């Protein structure tokens, strides 16, 4: 059951955020025509008669777009409507040839659902209102150096799935974490390539503030946020701006705003329209979209294992904490890397710690994905195997990992060449312990008098005498045996 979002106050105000995300579907052709959807073509070379709204043309539904919508619904646990309706959303822009956009209004194809994610180590859940199919508009091109504008209709008719949330987010951190999780889902199941720079995954944030317990404040919609970094900056600025306006005695006016990354500020673009302004009505050229249960079942049977399902399996099969499992399923590549390494060495938690820790840290520093990790899953498993069988210590393992990352090679050969094997000879270790005890009689007396911290003053010299090769667990065991004997 979804819990009510916790209040995170900013200067005594509660921040309220909802999202509308346009995911461009990964079909080869447009939603109502056979024109291609490839990115980067010369202007107006991928627009057919239907996209141009020439007289006598009629839209024809793209089955692939519908199936991708079904996949999203299944991935977020939503209801797939057995019958949904297409409507005309009327507005007049130069890049909209028909004078209306074909969308869904009263009965969308995907209804409800939720997206869960972690902010730090705290789990959050955002409820979805709907996800509906619609066509994209064209693009206005402004050539300032010649003082002219043009229209490129290559994007007109490109299939979109608009995913709308409840206003469940209470900070920019939560908003960014939600957007990243949704991005992961749509790219994982392959319905969208997720390229934010090319406009394949566009986020609009509806931001408002209110005093705790008050009704929802007036929202302003930040349009077309095309990076997670800018998303956080835009929301943070908008929150501060709205609070300042209210504190100065002004009312917030509903509006659509844009974020300028050069100034770090949002600016109003136009007054925000409501649904009534678009004069929605059912599109007479498109019959109701009917989706049978057998169709949904077939799509589900062909889907890849979902990240939330895989995370649950990692918890059940490998005994991982939920946080670890969710983190490891942030991408298919990372999940596969973890599982391959775990199957090779049988040490799931150790593998998880290394993948989420040192592997991820180095990849993030180089802004690289797991597929570019110079240490393979097999090499990581071999190294972890040497930790678990006490061949090397954790500190020695870091030296081995560094060598693997920078130079490659065989784990055992690196251990041998660097002289990193732990001292597991009990007799030799007992001799070192006896020498240290003789040289540190004060620590011995303090420990026997009840000062347990005095033990640390003995372990250090023992490790130093063994040149760091003694097994710490074995040192503690033998040392306690000597002291208590």
Buried (B, 14 or more C-beta within 10 A) or exposed (E): EEEEBEEBEBEEBBBBBBBBBBBBBBBEBBBBBEBBBEBEEEBBEBBBEBBBBEEEBEBEBBEBBBBBBBBBBBBBBBEBBBEBBBBBBBEEEEBBBBEBBBBBBEBBBBBBBBBBBBBEEEEBBBBBBBBBBBBBBBBEEEEEEEEEEEBBBBBBBBBBBBBBBBBBBBBBBBBBBBBBBBBBBBBBBEBBBBEBEEBBBBBBBBBBBBEEEEEEBBBBBBBBBBEBEBBBBBBBBBBBBBBEBBEEEEEBEBBBBBBEEEEEBBEEEEEBEEEEEBEBEBBEEBEEBEBEEEBBEEBBEEBEEBBBEBBBBBBEEBEBEBBBBBBBBBBBEBBBBBBBBBEBBEBBEBBBBBBBEBBBEBBEEEEEEBEEBBBBBEBBBBBBBBBEEEBBBEEBBEBBBBBBBEEEEEBBEBBEEEEBBBBBEEEEBBEBBEEBBEEBEEBBEBBEEEEEEBBEBBBEBBBEBBEBBBBBEBBBEBBEEBBEE
